[in-house]
Amino acid sequence: MDWLMGRTKRKDKDAGGAISSGESKLYLEESFTKETIHHHIPNLDLPYSLEELVALPYGFAQEEWLAWHTISFFEQLNTLIGVVSHSCTASTCPAMTAPGNVSYSWVDDKGKKSKCSAPQYIDYITTYINKNVNDHSIFPTKHGEEFPPNFLSIVQKIHRYMFHALAHIYYAHYHQVVLLKLHGHLNTFFAHFMLFNWTFKLIDEKETDIMIDLVRALKAIPQENKENQANS
């Protein structure tokens, strides 16, 4: 599909496929932030909030809740990555960029940091996540199996990587998502993902600050955090 057309085509020609100087945040325009998917309770025509969706159910182990959501979020993220994959190339996205002039570097198992293109970075993180969520010693699949002591730290790292991918999609490829009329899906997923991370404190707030304007626009902040921000 030739999505490079009109104003978007001109932007891409100048910016190499990504939004550049001036950092025009298309995703913050009200006509786009109001686009989300309405959630409904199965078999009942009653809307429910994202806060209810992320809340730990009574009698449910937190590790299991984190594991289930992590796998679900990763599956949804993979779909979004597939949507932008043919416009996110080494030539259009030579760096893993995000709002606020952020550029992520990859750090390997030995602690060596290296700059790489966005598609290479995304390949690294999806490989890492795939390896871990499919390791039954980390994400057990049988009832009664225990989660490892480092389970939370692994989940936190996975969610941090997923946030990087989402930040890049919003920064560099949101115009493509809009042209495909998938921004409602992206907004709903991002709001759900961020509210879950706020609730269980998985990603450092200093890391997510670059997207706080969108988080607020989508109202993806737990009530206690809203009250704290109002009092600060």
N, C-alpha and C positions, 0 to 999 in steps of 0.2 A: 504493500500500500504506500502510495506516494503522499506522505503526510507533510512534506516540506513544501508549503504553499503560502502565497500571500505574505503577510507580515512576518509569520513564523519562519518562512523560508529566508527572508532577509536577515532576521536575527541569527539564524543558524549559520548563514554564510559569514557573518561578522564574528560570531562567537564560537565557531567550531563545534556547533551542536549543543553548546551550553550557554546559559544566560551569563553574561559577563559584566563589564563595567556598569556601575550604577545599581547593579543587583536588583533589577526589577522583579519584585516578588508577586508574580502573577497569581500564585496560590493563595494570597491574602485578599484578593478582590472578593467583595461580599457575594457577588453573583456565583462564585465558585465555592466559597466556604460554607454556604448554605446548602450545598449539594451533598447529602449523605444518604445512606440506605436506612430506612426505618426498620427497627427491630420489633418483632412481635413474639409473644409467648406462643409456642406451638398449640394449635387447636383453639386458641382464644384470640379474639381481635382486640387485645389490650397491649398498648405499647409499654415497654419497660426501658429503664435507663441503662446506660453503659456501666454505671456504678454497680447496679444489681448484677450485671453480666460478669463483672470481674471479682465480685465478692466471694470469698472462700465459703463454700457450702458447709452447713453444719455436718459434723462427722467426717468431713473429707480431709485427708492429710495434706498439709501445705505442699510437701514435695510432689505429691501426685498432681495437685492443681497446677503447680509451676511446670511440671513436665508436660502435662496435657496441653497447656497454653503455648508453651515453647514450640512444640511440634506443630501445632495448628498455625501459629504465627509464621513459622518457617515455610509451611506449605503455601500460605497466602502470599508471602514475600516472593517465593519462587515464581509464582504466576505473574506478579508485577514485573519482576526482573525479565521474564520472557517477553513481556509486552514492549519493553524499551530496548531489548538486546540488540536489535539491528540498527539502532541509532546511537548506541553507547559503544563506541569503538575506540581503539588506541589513538586514532587520528582526531576524532571528535571530542574525546574525553581523555587527554593524555595524563590527567591527574585525577585522583579521587576527591573531587571538590564537593563543598557543601556551603550553605549560607554563612555569611560573616567572614568571607575570605578564608575559610577553613579548607585545608588540604590534608587528607589522611595518609599516613605512611604505614606500610605493612611491617609488622614485627614478627619475625619467625620464631621457631621454638628455641633457638639459641639466643634470642634477644637482639638479633641484628635488625636494625631499622633500614627500610629501603623505600624509595619513592617508586610508584608504579602507576600505570594507567588505571582508570576506573574499572574497565572490564577485567583486568588482571586482579585487581583488589577484590572485586566481587567474586571472582573465581576462587581466590584464596579463602574468603570467608565462608562461601557456600560449601567448599570442600571440608573446612574445619567443622562447620555445623553438622553436615551430613555424617561425618565420621563419628561425632559424639552422640547425636540423637539415635544412631543405629547401633551404638555400643550398649548392649544390654547390661553391662556392669555399671554403666552410668545412668541410663534410662531403662530400668528394669521393666519387663513386660508381664511378668507372672505375679500373681497375688502372693503376698508374703515376702517377696524379695526386698531387700533393703537398699536404700539409696546410699551412695558412697559419701564419706565425710566432706569431700570437696564438691559435692553436687551443686550447692548454691553458687560457689565461685565460677563454676563452669557455665551455669545458667546466666549469670550476670555477664560473663564475657560474650556469650551467644547473643544476648539481647543488645549489648553494646554494638556488636557487629551489625545486627539487623537495623539498629538505629542509623548507623553510618550509611547503609544502603538506602534507607528511606529518605534520609537527608539529601543524598545525591540525586535521587529520583525527583524530589521536589525542586531542587536547585537547578538541575540541568535538563530534565525531561518532562516537566509538568505540562508544557505546551502540547507534547505528543499525547499525553494521557487525556488531556482535554479534548483534543481532536478525535480521539477514539471514544469519547464520552464515558470514560472510566474514572473520572475524578471523584464521583460520588463514592465509588468502591474504595478508591485510595484514601479519601478523607475518613471514611468510616473505619477502615482498617487502622489508619494512623491514630485516630482518636482512641480506639479500643486498645491498641498497643501501648500508647503513652499512658492512658489511665491505669492500665494493668501495671506498668512499670512504676508509676508514681505510688500506687497502692502498696506494692511489695518492695519498693525501694531497691530496684535492680540496677538502675543506671544512675551514676552521679549526676546531680542536677547541673553541675558546672558543664557537663558534657552536653546535656540536652538544651541548655540555654539558647543555643543558636536557632532552635525551633519554637521557643516559648511564645512568640507572637502567634504562630499557627495553633499551638496548643490552647491558647486563650480564645482564639477565634472559634475553635471547634468545641470549646467548653469541656476540654478533656482533663480537668483538674479535680481531684477529690475535694469534697466539701471542706475537710479540715485544712487543706492547703489553700483553698480560696479564702478562708477566714484568716489564716496566717498572713497571706499577701495583703488582705484588706487592712490589717492592723499594723503592717510594716510601713 
